[in-house]
Amino acid sequence: MTKVANEREKMNNDAIRKLAVETIRTEADAIEKLAGFIDDDFVMAVNLIFNGKGRVIVTGIGKSAIVAEKIVATFNSTGTPAIFMHAADAIHGDLGIIQPDDVVVCLSKSGSTPEIKVLVPLIRNLGNKIIAVVSNTDSYLARSSDFVLKATVDREACPNNLAPTSSTTAQMVIGDALAVCLLKLRGFTPADFARFHPGGALGKKLYMRVSDIFTSTDVPKVRPDDRIRSVILEISSKRLGATAVVDSNDRVVGIITDGDLRRMLQKNQSIEGLAAADIMTVNPKTIDREELAITAFNLMEQNKITQLLVTHEDRYEGVIHIHDILREGIV
């Protein structure tokens, strides 16, 4: 039996669960210790980036390069312009990415890989500031950088203490800490976030308005003195399950839904002589067309209704139905 087969035989379900828990706890401990490493260098690094006129170039090799790409994505989505530069590619032509006002953030666990040793002097010759995110604070990278952000870990979560696990998690957390501090300094708002995240449900929640999706043409409406037959025809022909009741200035005075019609038929033997005002619900829930669509959805949820009358400057403009919101994938 091979060594691998022996290991598999030993790993029963309980052992798998135990190892998974140990991995999580090892990485959690590593992250917890990072709080004690937030020092003056970290603060100065944040201020350097915030006050800089250029971009942030984030670089690394191996697994650190993958983490660097994630940090770049977080920076860009929260208002800090950033570019990823692979450390190996940098010394084969990509060094041209770096412009005079850029700040370079270099990620490395050991801080002494061959590529880093070649790259760092080249960056220094360009005159750019270097921020190191490194586990070994006595490394070549740490000694050669302007600011050192400690991502020191006692050991990897890997049982062999080899595969980058705790160290890459620590790097990512330091990157997040930088991004969040910069976000706060920039006064980055949900509206700013929406500008950078226009796609998907997240973006739509932050920017899509009622005016983008509500039914604004051929909208159902009746007057308070319209007869029930007219009300039924209006609801049926417009197929929105309700109609607004408006005055002569198109101001909303009530709403009549399919449910109101059913309840009317249950209560009355004859509908002759009944008008819209007799069965309408007064003071219905409305929403301004400039409100966010997610606000409309939340209002429907809170009041257990499926549509809202849309208004603007106190005038009726149409209907937004819960299906309109669901169809857009906002929720």
C-alpha positions as a printed Julia matrix, in Angstrom:
331×3 Matrix{Float64}:
   0.0    0.0     0.0
   1.35   3.42   -0.97
   1.98   6.23    1.5
  -0.92   8.23   -0.01
  -3.26   5.26    0.36
  -2.2    4.86    4.0
  -2.96   8.51    4.72
  -6.37   8.22    3.07
  -7.22   5.19    5.16
  -6.31   7.04    8.36
  -8.43  10.09    7.42
 -11.9    9.15    8.56
 -14.74  11.69    8.69
 -13.92  12.85   12.21
 -10.31  13.42   11.26
 -11.36  15.49    8.24
 -13.58  17.66   10.4
 -10.83  18.08   12.98
  -8.27  19.14   10.38
 -10.69  21.63    8.84
 -11.34  23.19   12.24
  -7.61  23.35   12.98
  -7.02  25.09    9.64
  -9.65  27.71   10.37
  -8.39  28.29   13.9
  -4.77  28.59   12.76
  -5.71  31.23   10.2
  -8.01  32.99   12.66
  -5.17  33.2    15.18
  -2.9   34.63   12.5
  -5.44  37.32   11.66
  -6.03  38.15   15.32
  -2.33  38.86   15.8
  -2.31  41.32   12.89
  -4.12  43.87   15.07
  -0.95  44.19   17.13
   1.09  44.99   14.01
  -0.81  48.14   13.04
   1.87  50.72   13.77
   3.15  54.09   12.53
   4.32  52.55    9.27
   0.77  51.46    8.5
  -0.6   54.94    9.26
   2.08  56.62    7.14
   1.46  54.18    4.29
  -2.26  55.05    4.29
  -1.49  58.77    4.27
   1.09  58.32    1.5
  -1.48  56.66   -0.76
  -4.28  59.06    0.2
  -2.22  62.17   -0.47
  -0.53  60.79   -3.57
  -1.27  62.02   -7.07
  -0.7   58.68   -8.76
  -2.03  55.16   -8.6
  -1.23  52.19   -6.4
   0.74  49.47   -8.16
   0.36  46.17   -6.3
   2.83  43.41   -7.1
   3.9   39.97   -5.95
   4.99  36.52   -7.09
   3.26  33.15   -6.79
   0.3   33.07   -4.4
   1.12  36.6    -3.28
   0.46  37.74   -6.87
  -3.04  36.27   -6.68
  -3.67  38.13   -3.41
  -2.29  41.28   -5.04
  -4.92  41.01   -7.78
  -7.68  40.82   -5.17
  -6.31  43.86   -3.33
  -6.23  45.8    -6.61
  -9.87  44.9    -7.24
 -10.83  46.1    -3.75
  -8.91  49.36   -4.15
 -10.5   50.13   -7.51
 -14.02  49.38   -6.27
 -13.63  51.67   -3.26
 -12.16  54.76   -4.89
  -8.4   54.12   -4.91
  -7.07  53.72   -8.48
  -4.83  50.65   -8.6
  -3.09  48.37  -11.11
  -1.76  44.84  -10.7
   1.8   44.16  -11.87
   3.21  40.62  -11.7
   6.69  40.74  -10.23
   8.1   38.3   -12.79
   6.58  40.16  -15.75
   7.8   43.47  -14.34
  11.42  42.54  -14.87
  10.62  41.46  -18.43
   9.01  44.63  -19.69
   6.0   45.43  -17.5
   8.01  47.84  -15.36
   6.69  50.49  -17.74
   3.37  50.29  -15.88
   4.89  52.37  -13.09
   4.52  56.13  -13.52
   6.42  58.82  -11.54
   3.71  59.52   -8.93
   2.7   55.9    -8.35
   3.15  54.09   -5.04
   4.2   50.44   -5.22
   2.86  47.89   -2.73
   4.91  44.71   -2.79
   3.6   41.47   -1.24
   5.92  38.66   -0.23
   6.0   36.21    2.67
   9.76  35.69    2.71
  10.67  39.06    1.21
  13.7   37.43   -0.38
  12.57  35.66   -3.56
  14.85  36.15   -6.6
  12.24  38.16   -8.51
  11.71  40.53   -5.58
  15.46  41.04   -5.19
  15.69  42.05   -8.85
  12.52  44.15   -8.9
  12.97  46.29   -5.78
  16.2   48.06   -6.87
  14.6   48.83  -10.23
  11.63  50.47   -8.53
  13.93  52.44   -6.23
  15.89  53.67   -9.26
  12.62  55.01  -10.66
  12.16  57.01   -7.46
   8.83  55.5    -6.44
   7.94  54.81   -2.82
   7.67  51.14   -1.84
   5.3   49.71    0.78
   6.17  46.15    1.79
   3.54  43.68    3.03
   5.78  40.97    4.39
   5.92  38.21    6.98
   9.7   38.25    7.44
  10.45  41.75    8.66
  14.2   41.05    8.55
  14.11  40.3     4.82
  15.61  42.06    1.82
  12.21  43.53    0.9
  11.58  44.86    4.4
  15.0   46.47    4.6
  14.65  48.03    1.14
  11.13  49.5     1.51
   9.98  52.9     2.71
   7.24  51.43    4.88
   6.83  47.91    6.21
   3.39  46.48    6.92
   3.77  43.37    9.03
   1.83  40.33    7.84
   3.82  38.02   10.08
   2.44  34.54   10.79
   3.77  31.92   13.19
   3.04  29.07   10.82
   1.02  28.12    7.8
  -2.23  26.24    8.29
  -0.79  23.58    6.0
   0.2   20.51    8.13
   3.6   20.61    6.46
   3.93  24.35    7.17
   4.67  24.86    3.48
   1.62  25.78    1.38
   0.81  29.52    1.61
  -2.36  29.59    3.69
  -2.12  31.69    6.85
   0.38  34.01    5.16
  -1.8   34.77    2.14
  -4.84  35.25    4.38
  -2.82  37.75    6.44
  -1.75  39.61    3.28
  -5.34  39.88    2.14
  -6.5   41.21    5.5
  -3.78  43.88    5.5
  -4.92  44.86    2.0
  -8.51  45.12    3.2
  -7.41  47.25    6.15
  -5.63  49.64    3.78
  -8.65  49.84    1.47
 -11.12  50.48    4.28
  -8.98  53.23    5.82
  -8.64  54.9     2.42
 -12.36  54.52    1.76
 -13.12  56.33    5.01
 -10.6   59.09    4.34
 -12.1   59.68    0.89
 -15.61  59.93    2.32
 -16.64  57.14   -0.05
 -20.44  56.85   -0.01
 -22.98  54.23   -1.14
 -23.63  56.47   -4.15
 -19.91  56.31   -5.04
 -20.0   52.56   -4.57
 -22.93  52.33   -6.99
 -20.95  54.19   -9.69
 -18.25  51.53   -9.55
 -20.66  48.57   -9.25
 -23.33  49.18  -11.88
 -23.75  45.52  -12.77
 -25.63  42.78  -10.96
 -28.06  42.91   -8.07
 -25.69  44.92   -5.87
 -25.35  47.74   -8.37
 -29.05  47.8    -9.15
 -29.9   48.12   -5.46
 -27.69  51.16   -5.25
 -28.61  53.02   -8.43
 -31.81  51.73  -10.08
 -34.74  54.03   -9.42
 -38.47  53.58   -9.63
 -38.44  55.79  -12.73
 -36.28  53.21  -14.5
 -38.78  50.37  -14.28
 -42.33  51.44  -13.36
 -45.28  51.3   -15.76
 -45.75  54.87  -16.95
 -47.76  54.44  -20.14
 -51.42  53.49  -20.4
 -51.66  53.55  -16.6
 -54.88  52.63  -14.8
 -56.83  55.47  -13.24
 -60.43  56.38  -12.49
 -62.26  59.3   -10.87
 -64.02  59.0    -7.51
 -67.46  59.26   -9.13
 -66.81  56.66  -11.86
 -69.17  53.71  -11.71
 -68.03  50.24  -10.7
 -68.38  48.92  -14.25
 -65.8   51.48  -15.39
 -63.51  50.51  -12.52
 -63.7   46.82  -13.42
 -62.98  47.54  -17.08
 -60.04  49.78  -16.18
 -58.4   47.19  -13.93
 -59.07  44.4   -16.41
 -57.78  46.26  -19.47
 -54.57  47.55  -17.85
 -53.76  44.17  -16.25
 -51.95  45.52  -13.2
 -54.38  44.22  -10.62
 -55.31  47.7    -9.39
 -56.22  51.2   -10.41
 -55.51  54.57   -8.88
 -58.38  56.86   -7.99
 -57.38  60.43   -8.82
 -58.97  63.86   -8.7
 -59.2   66.35  -11.57
 -55.54  67.36  -10.99
 -54.29  63.75  -11.12
 -53.66  63.73   -7.4
 -54.07  60.32   -5.78
 -57.08  60.04   -3.47
 -57.34  56.26   -3.31
 -56.65  52.85   -4.82
 -58.89  49.96   -5.83
 -57.42  46.48   -6.17
 -58.74  43.13   -7.38
 -59.2   42.27   -3.73
 -61.38  45.32   -3.17
 -63.63  44.22   -6.04
 -64.0   40.71   -4.6
 -64.84  42.05   -1.17
 -67.39  44.43   -2.73
 -69.15  41.54   -4.49
 -69.26  39.55   -1.26
 -70.87  42.43    0.65
 -73.34  43.73   -1.95
 -76.16  41.92   -3.73
 -76.25  44.7    -6.3
 -73.45  46.95   -7.48
 -75.73  49.37   -9.27
 -75.24  52.83   -7.94
 -71.81  52.13   -6.43
 -68.94  54.39   -7.42
 -65.15  54.18   -7.08
 -65.25  56.37   -3.97
 -67.49  53.81   -2.25
 -64.98  50.96   -2.32
 -61.57  52.58   -2.68
 -58.86  52.47   -0.01
 -58.0   56.03    0.93
 -54.45  57.24    1.6
 -52.82  54.39   -0.33
 -49.1   53.71   -0.21
 -47.26  55.76   -2.83
 -43.66  56.28   -3.81
 -41.91  59.06   -5.69
 -40.46  58.07   -9.04
 -36.99  59.25   -7.95
 -36.81  56.83   -5.03
 -34.62  53.73   -5.32
 -36.39  50.64   -6.6
 -35.16  48.68   -3.58
 -36.95  51.22   -1.36
 -40.17  50.43   -3.23
 -39.6   46.72   -2.69
 -39.0   47.19    1.03
 -42.16  49.28    1.33
 -44.18  46.54   -0.37
 -42.66  43.91    1.9
 -43.38  45.9     5.06
 -47.02  46.49    4.09
 -47.61  43.07    2.5
 -48.74  44.55   -0.82
 -47.69  43.87   -4.4
 -47.87  47.29   -6.02
 -47.34  50.97   -5.26
 -48.73  54.04   -6.96
 -45.92  56.17   -8.36
 -46.1   59.93   -7.95
 -43.96  62.96   -8.61
 -44.58  66.46   -7.32
 -47.84  65.18   -5.84
 -49.2   63.91   -9.17
 -49.97  60.33  -10.15
 -47.65  58.9   -12.82
 -48.08  55.14  -12.83
 -47.71  51.85  -10.98
 -44.72  49.81   -9.89
 -45.43  46.14   -9.29
 -43.3   43.75   -7.26
 -42.86  41.69  -10.43
 -41.12  44.66  -12.09
 -38.51  44.63   -9.34
 -38.08  40.85   -9.32
 -37.7   40.82  -13.1
 -34.76  43.23  -12.83
 -33.01  40.91  -10.38
 -32.72  43.57   -7.71
 -33.66  41.05   -5.02
